[in-house]
Amino acid sequence: MAKLEAIQEKAKVTPDDVSNALEASKFTKSQIVKSNKYMARCDALNALLEADKSYSFTEVDGILKKFDKGGK
């Protein structure tokens, strides 16, 4: 853990910076469906996501939340 902290200090990167960078990233349907993060929900995501569109993690989480509440 000390090595990670040393790297962050040298790079002047905070955990929030990393989190914000990941959140700003967009991923294709194929990348999301194949990801470990959404492994348990891949069938639902295959049906819900559009093939020609990119999504952030926040967008995907919102789509899944809406789906779980009974909306599409």
mmCIF file as gemmi writes it, N, C-alpha and C atoms, coordinates in Angstrom:
data_model
loop_
_atom_site.group_PDB
_atom_site.id
_atom_site.type_symbol
_atom_site.label_atom_id
_atom_site.label_alt_id
_atom_site.label_comp_id
_atom_site.label_asym_id
_atom_site.label_entity_id
_atom_site.label_seq_id
_atom_site.pdbx_PDB_ins_code
_atom_site.Cartn_x
_atom_site.Cartn_y
_atom_site.Cartn_z
_atom_site.occupancy
_atom_site.B_iso_or_equiv
_atom_site.pdbx_formal_charge
_atom_site.auth_seq_id
_atom_site.auth_asym_id
_atom_site.pdbx_PDB_model_num
ATOM 1 N N . MET Axp A 1 ? 0.819 -1.19 0 1 0 ? 1 A 1
ATOM 2 C CA . MET Axp A 1 ? 0 0 0 1 0 ? 1 A 1
ATOM 3 C C . MET Axp A 1 ? 0.861 1.251 0 1 0 ? 1 A 1
ATOM 4 N N . ALA Axp A 2 ? 1.984 1.2 0.664 1 0 ? 2 A 1
ATOM 5 C CA . ALA Axp A 2 ? 2.887 2.354 0.712 1 0 ? 2 A 1
ATOM 6 C C . ALA Axp A 2 ? 3.399 2.709 -0.677 1 0 ? 2 A 1
ATOM 7 N N . LYS Axp A 3 ? 3.605 1.699 -1.511 1 0 ? 3 A 1
ATOM 8 C CA . LYS Axp A 3 ? 4.077 1.947 -2.871 1 0 ? 3 A 1
ATOM 9 C C . LYS Axp A 3 ? 3.031 2.722 -3.669 1 0 ? 3 A 1
ATOM 10 N N . LEU Axp A 4 ? 1.764 2.355 -3.529 1 0 ? 4 A 1
ATOM 11 C CA . LEU Axp A 4 ? 0.684 3.06 -4.205 1 0 ? 4 A 1
ATOM 12 C C . LEU Axp A 4 ? 0.607 4.509 -3.748 1 0 ? 4 A 1
ATOM 13 N N . GLU Axp A 5 ? 0.734 4.717 -2.459 1 0 ? 5 A 1
ATOM 14 C CA . GLU Axp A 5 ? 0.696 6.075 -1.922 1 0 ? 5 A 1
ATOM 15 C C . GLU Axp A 5 ? 1.872 6.9 -2.439 1 0 ? 5 A 1
ATOM 16 N N . ALA Axp A 6 ? 3.024 6.296 -2.559 1 0 ? 6 A 1
ATOM 17 C CA . ALA Axp A 6 ? 4.198 6.989 -3.088 1 0 ? 6 A 1
ATOM 18 C C . ALA Axp A 6 ? 3.993 7.377 -4.544 1 0 ? 6 A 1
ATOM 19 N N . ILE Axp A 7 ? 3.416 6.483 -5.305 1 0 ? 7 A 1
ATOM 20 C CA . ILE Axp A 7 ? 3.14 6.764 -6.719 1 0 ? 7 A 1
ATOM 21 C C . ILE Axp A 7 ? 2.123 7.895 -6.831 1 0 ? 7 A 1
ATOM 22 N N . GLN Axp A 8 ? 1.064 7.841 -6.034 1 0 ? 8 A 1
ATOM 23 C CA . GLN Axp A 8 ? 0.052 8.895 -6.068 1 0 ? 8 A 1
ATOM 24 C C . GLN Axp A 8 ? 0.658 10.245 -5.694 1 0 ? 8 A 1
ATOM 25 N N . GLU Axp A 9 ? 1.54 10.253 -4.714 1 0 ? 9 A 1
ATOM 26 C CA . GLU Axp A 9 ? 2.171 11.501 -4.287 1 0 ? 9 A 1
ATOM 27 C C . GLU Axp A 9 ? 3.046 12.07 -5.4 1 0 ? 9 A 1
ATOM 28 N N . LYS Axp A 10 ? 3.805 11.205 -6.056 1 0 ? 10 A 1
ATOM 29 C CA . LYS Axp A 10 ? 4.667 11.659 -7.145 1 0 ? 10 A 1
ATOM 30 C C . LYS Axp A 10 ? 3.835 12.164 -8.319 1 0 ? 10 A 1
ATOM 31 N N . ALA Axp A 11 ? 2.757 11.503 -8.611 1 0 ? 11 A 1
ATOM 32 C CA . ALA Axp A 11 ? 1.921 11.867 -9.742 1 0 ? 11 A 1
ATOM 33 C C . ALA Axp A 11 ? 0.924 12.958 -9.386 1 0 ? 11 A 1
ATOM 34 N N . LYS Axp A 12 ? 0.8 13.26 -8.123 1 0 ? 12 A 1
ATOM 35 C CA . LYS Axp A 12 ? -0.177 14.242 -7.634 1 0 ? 12 A 1
ATOM 36 C C . LYS Axp A 12 ? -1.593 13.846 -8.059 1 0 ? 12 A 1
ATOM 37 N N . VAL Axp A 13 ? -1.872 12.55 -7.974 1 0 ? 13 A 1
ATOM 38 C CA . VAL Axp A 13 ? -3.18 12.022 -8.325 1 0 ? 13 A 1
ATOM 39 C C . VAL Axp A 13 ? -3.886 11.596 -7.049 1 0 ? 13 A 1
ATOM 40 N N . THR Axp A 14 ? -5.114 12.047 -6.917 1 0 ? 14 A 1
ATOM 41 C CA . THR Axp A 14 ? -5.903 11.65 -5.76 1 0 ? 14 A 1
ATOM 42 C C . THR Axp A 14 ? -6.868 10.544 -6.169 1 0 ? 14 A 1
ATOM 43 N N . PRO Axp A 15 ? -7.389 9.807 -5.223 1 0 ? 15 A 1
ATOM 44 C CA . PRO Axp A 15 ? -8.401 8.797 -5.567 1 0 ? 15 A 1
ATOM 45 C C . PRO Axp A 15 ? -9.614 9.414 -6.278 1 0 ? 15 A 1
ATOM 46 N N . ASP Axp A 16 ? -9.959 10.644 -5.924 1 0 ? 16 A 1
ATOM 47 C CA . ASP Axp A 16 ? -11.075 11.318 -6.595 1 0 ? 16 A 1
ATOM 48 C C . ASP Axp A 16 ? -10.755 11.582 -8.064 1 0 ? 16 A 1
ATOM 49 N N . ASP Axp A 17 ? -9.498 11.922 -8.363 1 0 ? 17 A 1
ATOM 50 C CA . ASP Axp A 17 ? -9.091 12.139 -9.752 1 0 ? 17 A 1
ATOM 51 C C . ASP Axp A 17 ? -9.265 10.861 -10.568 1 0 ? 17 A 1
ATOM 52 N N . VAL Axp A 18 ? -8.86 9.76 -9.989 1 0 ? 18 A 1
ATOM 53 C CA . VAL Axp A 18 ? -8.981 8.466 -10.67 1 0 ? 18 A 1
ATOM 54 C C . VAL Axp A 18 ? -10.452 8.128 -10.871 1 0 ? 18 A 1
ATOM 55 N N . SER Axp A 19 ? -11.244 8.316 -9.841 1 0 ? 19 A 1
ATOM 56 C CA . SER Axp A 19 ? -12.672 8.037 -9.919 1 0 ? 19 A 1
ATOM 57 C C . SER Axp A 19 ? -13.348 8.91 -10.977 1 0 ? 19 A 1
ATOM 58 N N . ASN Axp A 20 ? -13.014 10.18 -10.999 1 0 ? 20 A 1
ATOM 59 C CA . ASN Axp A 20 ? -13.601 11.097 -11.983 1 0 ? 20 A 1
ATOM 60 C C . ASN Axp A 20 ? -13.192 10.725 -13.399 1 0 ? 20 A 1
ATOM 61 N N . ALA Axp A 21 ? -11.96 10.312 -13.585 1 0 ? 21 A 1
ATOM 62 C CA . ALA Axp A 21 ? -11.492 9.913 -14.909 1 0 ? 21 A 1
ATOM 63 C C . ALA Axp A 21 ? -12.233 8.675 -15.393 1 0 ? 21 A 1
ATOM 64 N N . LEU Axp A 22 ? -12.423 7.71 -14.502 1 0 ? 22 A 1
ATOM 65 C CA . LEU Axp A 22 ? -13.165 6.511 -14.879 1 0 ? 22 A 1
ATOM 66 C C . LEU Axp A 22 ? -14.605 6.837 -15.205 1 0 ? 22 A 1
ATOM 67 N N . GLU Axp A 23 ? -15.205 7.714 -14.414 1 0 ? 23 A 1
ATOM 68 C CA . GLU Axp A 23 ? -16.606 8.055 -14.625 1 0 ? 23 A 1
ATOM 69 C C . GLU Axp A 23 ? -16.798 8.804 -15.939 1 0 ? 23 A 1
ATOM 70 N N . ALA Axp A 24 ? -15.818 9.591 -16.326 1 0 ? 24 A 1
ATOM 71 C CA . ALA Axp A 24 ? -15.92 10.354 -17.569 1 0 ? 24 A 1
ATOM 72 C C . ALA Axp A 24 ? -15.728 9.458 -18.786 1 0 ? 24 A 1
ATOM 73 N N . SER Axp A 25 ? -15.145 8.288 -18.582 1 0 ? 25 A 1
ATOM 74 C CA . SER Axp A 25 ? -14.912 7.361 -19.679 1 0 ? 25 A 1
ATOM 75 C C . SER Axp A 25 ? -16.228 6.76 -20.148 1 0 ? 25 A 1
ATOM 76 N N . LYS Axp A 26 ? -16.282 6.511 -21.442 1 0 ? 26 A 1
ATOM 77 C CA . LYS Axp A 26 ? -17.454 5.87 -22.026 1 0 ? 26 A 1
ATOM 78 C C . LYS Axp A 26 ? -17.02 4.545 -22.626 1 0 ? 26 A 1
ATOM 79 N N . PHE Axp A 27 ? -17.9 3.574 -22.552 1 0 ? 27 A 1
ATOM 80 C CA . PHE Axp A 27 ? -17.59 2.232 -23.017 1 0 ? 27 A 1
ATOM 81 C C . PHE Axp A 27 ? -18.686 1.739 -23.948 1 0 ? 27 A 1
ATOM 82 N N . THR Axp A 28 ? -18.312 0.889 -24.891 1 0 ? 28 A 1
ATOM 83 C CA . THR Axp A 28 ? -19.286 0.329 -25.813 1 0 ? 28 A 1
ATOM 84 C C . THR Axp A 28 ? -20.12 -0.741 -25.107 1 0 ? 28 A 1
ATOM 85 N N . LYS Axp A 29 ? -21.216 -1.093 -25.725 1 0 ? 29 A 1
ATOM 86 C CA . LYS Axp A 29 ? -22.068 -2.152 -25.183 1 0 ? 29 A 1
ATOM 87 C C . LYS Axp A 29 ? -21.259 -3.432 -25.003 1 0 ? 29 A 1
ATOM 88 N N . SER Axp A 30 ? -20.467 -3.774 -25.987 1 0 ? 30 A 1
ATOM 89 C CA . SER Axp A 30 ? -19.67 -4.995 -25.933 1 0 ? 30 A 1
ATOM 90 C C . SER Axp A 30 ? -18.697 -4.981 -24.758 1 0 ? 30 A 1
ATOM 91 N N . GLN Axp A 31 ? -18.03 -3.845 -24.531 1 0 ? 31 A 1
ATOM 92 C CA . GLN Axp A 31 ? -17.09 -3.742 -23.415 1 0 ? 31 A 1
ATOM 93 C C . GLN Axp A 31 ? -17.803 -3.881 -22.076 1 0 ? 31 A 1
ATOM 94 N N . ILE Axp A 32 ? -18.969 -3.262 -21.963 1 0 ? 32 A 1
ATOM 95 C CA . ILE Axp A 32 ? -19.718 -3.305 -20.706 1 0 ? 32 A 1
ATOM 96 C C . ILE Axp A 32 ? -20.223 -4.707 -20.424 1 0 ? 32 A 1
ATOM 97 N N . VAL Axp A 33 ? -20.797 -5.342 -21.426 1 0 ? 33 A 1
ATOM 98 C CA . VAL Axp A 33 ? -21.35 -6.688 -21.247 1 0 ? 33 A 1
ATOM 99 C C . VAL Axp A 33 ? -20.259 -7.693 -20.874 1 0 ? 33 A 1
ATOM 100 N N . LYS Axp A 34 ? -19.05 -7.509 -21.391 1 0 ? 34 A 1
ATOM 101 C CA . LYS Axp A 34 ? -17.941 -8.418 -21.11 1 0 ? 34 A 1
ATOM 102 C C . LYS Axp A 34 ? -17.189 -8.078 -19.825 1 0 ? 34 A 1
ATOM 103 N N . SER Axp A 35 ? -17.512 -6.943 -19.209 1 0 ? 35 A 1
ATOM 104 C CA . SER Axp A 35 ? -16.75 -6.501 -18.038 1 0 ? 35 A 1
ATOM 105 C C . SER Axp A 35 ? -17.07 -7.327 -16.795 1 0 ? 35 A 1
ATOM 106 N N . ASN Axp A 36 ? -16.099 -7.418 -15.909 1 0 ? 36 A 1
ATOM 107 C CA . ASN Axp A 36 ? -16.304 -8.113 -14.64 1 0 ? 36 A 1
ATOM 108 C C . ASN Axp A 36 ? -17.311 -7.37 -13.769 1 0 ? 36 A 1
ATOM 109 N N . LYS Axp A 37 ? -17.323 -6.057 -13.871 1 0 ? 37 A 1
ATOM 110 C CA . LYS Axp A 37 ? -18.224 -5.248 -13.04 1 0 ? 37 A 1
ATOM 111 C C . LYS Axp A 37 ? -19.686 -5.622 -13.257 1 0 ? 37 A 1
ATOM 112 N N . TYR Axp A 38 ? -20.059 -5.89 -14.489 1 0 ? 38 A 1
ATOM 113 C CA . TYR Axp A 38 ? -21.462 -6.173 -14.811 1 0 ? 38 A 1
ATOM 114 C C . TYR Axp A 38 ? -21.694 -7.629 -15.214 1 0 ? 38 A 1
ATOM 115 N N . MET Axp A 39 ? -20.811 -8.513 -14.813 1 0 ? 39 A 1
ATOM 116 C CA . MET Axp A 39 ? -20.901 -9.927 -15.194 1 0 ? 39 A 1
ATOM 117 C C . MET Axp A 39 ? -22.268 -10.533 -14.832 1 0 ? 39 A 1
ATOM 118 N N . ALA Axp A 40 ? -22.758 -10.23 -13.662 1 0 ? 40 A 1
ATOM 119 C CA . ALA Axp A 40 ? -24.021 -10.814 -13.2 1 0 ? 40 A 1
ATOM 120 C C . ALA Axp A 40 ? -25.23 -10.237 -13.93 1 0 ? 40 A 1
ATOM 121 N N . ARG Axp A 41 ? -25.072 -9.113 -14.605 1 0 ? 41 A 1
ATOM 122 C CA . ARG Axp A 41 ? -26.196 -8.453 -15.273 1 0 ? 41 A 1
ATOM 123 C C . ARG Axp A 41 ? -26.051 -8.442 -16.789 1 0 ? 41 A 1
ATOM 124 N N . CYS Axp A 42 ? -25.166 -9.271 -17.336 1 0 ? 42 A 1
ATOM 125 C CA . CYS Axp A 42 ? -24.873 -9.211 -18.769 1 0 ? 42 A 1
ATOM 126 C C . CYS Axp A 42 ? -26.087 -9.494 -19.64 1 0 ? 42 A 1
ATOM 127 N N . ASP Axp A 43 ? -26.967 -10.393 -19.227 1 0 ? 43 A 1
ATOM 128 C CA . ASP Axp A 43 ? -28.151 -10.687 -20.035 1 0 ? 43 A 1
ATOM 129 C C . ASP Axp A 43 ? -29.073 -9.479 -20.119 1 0 ? 43 A 1
ATOM 130 N N . ALA Axp A 44 ? -29.318 -8.828 -18.997 1 0 ? 44 A 1
ATOM 131 C CA . ALA Axp A 44 ? -30.164 -7.635 -18.99 1 0 ? 44 A 1
ATOM 132 C C . ALA Axp A 44 ? -29.524 -6.529 -19.821 1 0 ? 44 A 1
ATOM 133 N N . LEU Axp A 45 ? -28.225 -6.343 -19.666 1 0 ? 45 A 1
ATOM 134 C CA . LEU Axp A 45 ? -27.545 -5.285 -20.41 1 0 ? 45 A 1
ATOM 135 C C . LEU Axp A 45 ? -27.543 -5.559 -21.906 1 0 ? 45 A 1
ATOM 136 N N . ASN Axp A 46 ? -27.45 -6.807 -22.306 1 0 ? 46 A 1
ATOM 137 C CA . ASN Axp A 46 ? -27.532 -7.151 -23.73 1 0 ? 46 A 1
ATOM 138 C C . ASN Axp A 46 ? -28.859 -6.696 -24.317 1 0 ? 46 A 1
ATOM 139 N N . ALA Axp A 47 ? -29.913 -6.802 -23.537 1 0 ? 47 A 1
ATOM 140 C CA . ALA Axp A 47 ? -31.232 -6.399 -24.009 1 0 ? 47 A 1
ATOM 141 C C . ALA Axp A 47 ? -31.456 -4.891 -23.908 1 0 ? 47 A 1
ATOM 142 N N . LEU Axp A 48 ? -30.85 -4.248 -22.929 1 0 ? 48 A 1
ATOM 143 C CA . LEU Axp A 48 ? -31.145 -2.845 -22.651 1 0 ? 48 A 1
ATOM 144 C C . LEU Axp A 48 ? -30.256 -1.844 -23.385 1 0 ? 48 A 1
ATOM 145 N N . LEU Axp A 49 ? -29.01 -2.199 -23.64 1 0 ? 49 A 1
ATOM 146 C CA . LEU Axp A 49 ? -28.087 -1.243 -24.236 1 0 ? 49 A 1
ATOM 147 C C . LEU Axp A 49 ? -28.126 -1.297 -25.759 1 0 ? 49 A 1
ATOM 148 N N . GLU Axp A 50 ? -27.876 -0.138 -26.367 1 0 ? 50 A 1
ATOM 149 C CA . GLU Axp A 50 ? -27.835 -0.043 -27.829 1 0 ? 50 A 1
ATOM 150 C C . GLU Axp A 50 ? -26.416 -0.309 -28.314 1 0 ? 50 A 1
ATOM 151 N N . ALA Axp A 51 ? -26.291 -1.041 -29.409 1 0 ? 51 A 1
ATOM 152 C CA . ALA Axp A 51 ? -24.987 -1.463 -29.913 1 0 ? 51 A 1
ATOM 153 C C . ALA Axp A 51 ? -24.126 -0.305 -30.403 1 0 ? 51 A 1
ATOM 154 N N . ASP Axp A 52 ? -24.73 0.733 -30.927 1 0 ? 52 A 1
ATOM 155 C CA . ASP Axp A 52 ? -23.96 1.826 -31.523 1 0 ? 52 A 1
ATOM 156 C C . ASP Axp A 52 ? -23.766 3.022 -30.587 1 0 ? 52 A 1
ATOM 157 N N . LYS Axp A 53 ? -23.967 2.815 -29.311 1 0 ? 53 A 1
ATOM 158 C CA . LYS Axp A 53 ? -23.882 3.897 -28.342 1 0 ? 53 A 1
ATOM 159 C C . LYS Axp A 53 ? -22.837 3.564 -27.28 1 0 ? 53 A 1
ATOM 160 N N . SER Axp A 54 ? -22.221 4.601 -26.701 1 0 ? 54 A 1
ATOM 161 C CA . SER Axp A 54 ? -21.267 4.422 -25.605 1 0 ? 54 A 1
ATOM 162 C C . SER Axp A 54 ? -21.9 4.898 -24.308 1 0 ? 54 A 1
ATOM 163 N N . TYR Axp A 55 ? -21.513 4.275 -23.205 1 0 ? 55 A 1
ATOM 164 C CA . TYR Axp A 55 ? -22.125 4.544 -21.903 1 0 ? 55 A 1
ATOM 165 C C . TYR Axp A 55 ? -21.064 4.724 -20.83 1 0 ? 55 A 1
ATOM 166 N N . SER Axp A 56 ? -21.346 5.588 -19.866 1 0 ? 56 A 1
ATOM 167 C CA . SER Axp A 56 ? -20.51 5.702 -18.671 1 0 ? 56 A 1
ATOM 168 C C . SER Axp A 56 ? -21.061 4.73 -17.631 1 0 ? 56 A 1
ATOM 169 N N . PHE Axp A 57 ? -20.283 4.498 -16.584 1 0 ? 57 A 1
ATOM 170 C CA . PHE Axp A 57 ? -20.759 3.626 -15.509 1 0 ? 57 A 1
ATOM 171 C C . PHE Axp A 57 ? -22.023 4.189 -14.866 1 0 ? 57 A 1
ATOM 172 N N . THR Axp A 58 ? -22.087 5.497 -14.714 1 0 ? 58 A 1
ATOM 173 C CA . THR Axp A 58 ? -23.269 6.129 -14.119 1 0 ? 58 A 1
ATOM 174 C C . THR Axp A 58 ? -24.501 5.882 -14.974 1 0 ? 58 A 1
ATOM 175 N N . GLU Axp A 59 ? -24.358 6.007 -16.281 1 0 ? 59 A 1
ATOM 176 C CA . GLU Axp A 59 ? -25.478 5.759 -17.187 1 0 ? 59 A 1
ATOM 177 C C . GLU Axp A 59 ? -25.942 4.306 -17.105 1 0 ? 59 A 1
ATOM 178 N N . VAL Axp A 60 ? -24.996 3.382 -17.109 1 0 ? 60 A 1
ATOM 179 C CA . VAL Axp A 60 ? -25.343 1.952 -17.043 1 0 ? 60 A 1
ATOM 180 C C . VAL Axp A 60 ? -26.041 1.642 -15.719 1 0 ? 60 A 1
ATOM 181 N N . ASP Axp A 61 ? -25.514 2.164 -14.632 1 0 ? 61 A 1
ATOM 182 C CA . ASP Axp A 61 ? -26.133 1.94 -13.327 1 0 ? 61 A 1
ATOM 183 C C . ASP Axp A 61 ? -27.555 2.5 -13.3 1 0 ? 61 A 1
ATOM 184 N N . GLY Axp A 62 ? -27.765 3.655 -13.916 1 0 ? 62 A 1
ATOM 185 C CA . GLY Axp A 62 ? -29.105 4.248 -13.985 1 0 ? 62 A 1
ATOM 186 C C . GLY Axp A 62 ? -30.059 3.406 -14.814 1 0 ? 62 A 1
ATOM 187 N N . ILE Axp A 63 ? -29.583 2.891 -15.922 1 0 ? 63 A 1
ATOM 188 C CA . ILE Axp A 63 ? -30.401 2.026 -16.779 1 0 ? 63 A 1
ATOM 189 C C . ILE Axp A 63 ? -30.803 0.77 -16.021 1 0 ? 63 A 1
ATOM 190 N N . LEU Axp A 64 ? -29.868 0.171 -15.315 1 0 ? 64 A 1
ATOM 191 C CA . LEU Axp A 64 ? -30.171 -1.034 -14.55 1 0 ? 64 A 1
ATOM 192 C C . LEU Axp A 64 ? -31.142 -0.732 -13.401 1 0 ? 64 A 1
ATOM 193 N N . LYS Axp A 65 ? -30.955 0.382 -12.744 1 0 ? 65 A 1
ATOM 194 C CA . LYS Axp A 65 ? -31.839 0.761 -11.637 1 0 ? 65 A 1
ATOM 195 C C . LYS Axp A 65 ? -33.271 0.958 -12.14 1 0 ? 65 A 1
ATOM 196 N N . LYS Axp A 66 ? -33.408 1.646 -13.259 1 0 ? 66 A 1
ATOM 197 C CA . LYS Axp A 66 ? -34.735 1.868 -13.854 1 0 ? 66 A 1
ATOM 198 C C . LYS Axp A 66 ? -35.364 0.535 -14.257 1 0 ? 66 A 1
ATOM 199 N N . PHE Axp A 67 ? -34.569 -0.345 -14.858 1 0 ? 67 A 1
ATOM 200 C CA . PHE Axp A 67 ? -35.048 -1.648 -15.256 1 0 ? 67 A 1
ATOM 201 C C . PHE Axp A 67 ? -35.529 -2.458 -14.057 1 0 ? 67 A 1
ATOM 202 N N . ASP Axp A 68 ? -34.752 -2.405 -12.961 1 0 ? 68 A 1
ATOM 203 C CA . ASP Axp A 68 ? -35.12 -3.137 -11.756 1 0 ? 68 A 1
ATOM 204 C C . ASP Axp A 68 ? -36.425 -2.641 -11.135 1 0 ? 68 A 1
ATOM 205 N N . LYS Axp A 69 ? -36.739 -1.376 -11.378 1 0 ? 69 A 1
ATOM 206 C CA . LYS Axp A 69 ? -37.991 -0.807 -10.86 1 0 ? 69 A 1
ATOM 207 C C . LYS Axp A 69 ? -39.171 -1.058 -11.789 1 0 ? 69 A 1
ATOM 208 N N . GLY Axp A 70 ? -38.918 -1.723 -12.921 1 0 ? 70 A 1
ATOM 209 C CA . GLY Axp A 70 ? -39.997 -2.09 -13.819 1 0 ? 70 A 1
ATOM 210 C C . GLY Axp A 70 ? -40.106 -1.237 -15.063 1 0 ? 70 A 1
ATOM 211 N N . GLY Axp A 71 ? -39.185 -0.349 -15.277 1 0 ? 71 A 1
ATOM 212 C CA . GLY Axp A 71 ? -39.212 0.476 -16.483 1 0 ? 71 A 1
ATOM 213 C C . GLY Axp A 71 ? -38.135 0.056 -17.435 1 0 ? 71 A 1
ATOM 214 N N . LYS Axp A 72 ? -38.274 0.477 -18.687 1 0 ? 72 A 1
ATOM 215 C CA . LYS Axp A 72 ? -37.213 0.169 -19.658 1 0 ? 72 A 1
ATOM 216 C C . LYS Axp A 72 ? -36.602 1.391 -20.173 1 0 ? 72 A 1
